[in-house]
Amino acid sequence: MDVVDMLRAAGFGILEATNADEAMRMLERNSDVRHIFTDIDMPGSMNGLKLAAAVMDRWPPIRIIATSGHFKIQAGDLPADERFIPKPHKPVQVINAIDELTSAV
């Protein structure tokens, strides 16, 4: 089961983008987005880290969860207090990160 299916099954409303450019357009049209789950390694004009930075710049309340099977995250790669979950990950790790970020607001 992929992350989108798992989050839907857990009751979360999901918007799915194929790349960062599409994600930015979706955010411009959907003001109720509270979390982004992004792969760092993705196609398009920016990777997941650049997407996270752009989102935090334009929509500071949105919380970020990033993942990667190849990228090794370092201090400062993500905005403070955001989450990184290395692949392979378990569905419960993603749900726990969302819960943590939601309760920290």
C-alpha positions in Angstrom: 0.0 0.0 0.0 1.5 3.3 -0.9 1.4 6.4 1.4 -1.5 8.0 -0.4 -3.7 5.0 0.0 -2.6 4.5 3.6 -3.4 8.1 4.6 -6.8 7.9 2.8 -7.6 4.7 4.7 -6.6 6.5 7.9 -9.2 9.2 7.2 -7.0 12.0 5.9 -8.1 14.2 3.0 -5.4 13.9 0.3 -4.3 16.0 -2.7 -1.7 14.3 -4.8 0.8 16.1 -6.9 3.3 14.5 -9.3 6.0 17.1 -8.8 6.8 20.3 -6.8 5.4 22.6 -9.5 2.1 20.9 -9.4 2.1 20.9 -5.6 2.7 24.7 -5.5 -0.3 25.2 -7.9 -2.4 23.0 -5.7 -1.4 25.0 -2.6 -2.4 28.3 -4.4 -5.9 26.9 -5.0 -6.4 25.1 -1.6 -6.0 27.2 1.5 -7.0 24.4 3.9 -3.8 22.3 3.4 -2.1 21.7 6.8 0.6 19.2 6.0 2.8 18.2 3.1 4.4 14.8 2.7 7.1 15.0 0.1 9.8 12.8 -1.3 13.1 14.6 -1.5 14.0 12.8 -4.8 11.3 14.0 -7.2 11.1 15.2 -10.8 10.5 18.8 -11.7 12.1 22.2 -11.2 12.8 21.6 -7.5 13.4 18.6 -5.2 11.5 18.0 -1.9 13.8 20.2 0.1 13.4 23.2 -2.2 9.6 22.6 -2.1 9.7 22.5 1.7 11.6 25.8 1.7 9.2 27.4 -0.8 6.2 26.3 1.2 7.5 27.5 4.5 8.3 30.9 2.9 4.8 31.3 1.4 2.6 29.3 3.8 4.4 29.2 7.2 1.6 27.3 9.0 1.9 24.3 6.7 3.9 21.5 8.3 6.4 19.4 6.3 7.2 15.7 6.4 9.9 14.6 3.9 11.1 11.2 3.0 13.9 9.7 0.9 15.5 6.3 0.3 18.7 7.9 -1.0 19.2 11.3 0.5 20.8 11.6 3.9 19.4 14.6 5.7 21.6 17.0 7.6 21.0 19.8 10.1 19.5 22.7 8.2 18.2 20.7 5.2 14.6 21.1 6.5 13.1 24.0 8.3 13.2 23.8 12.1 10.7 21.4 13.7 9.7 19.6 10.5 10.1 15.9 10.1 12.2 13.5 8.0 11.3 9.8 7.7 13.8 7.6 5.9 12.6 5.0 3.5 11.6 2.3 3.8 9.0 3.6 6.3 6.0 2.1 8.0 2.6 3.6 7.6 2.4 4.3 11.4 5.6 6.4 11.2 3.9 8.8 8.8 0.7 9.0 10.8 2.7 9.5 14.0 4.6 12.4 12.4 1.4 14.0 11.3 0.0 13.7 14.8 3.1 15.1 16.3 3.1 18.1 14.0 -0.6 18.7 14.6 -0.3 18.6 18.3 2.8 20.9 18.3 0.7 23.8 16.8 
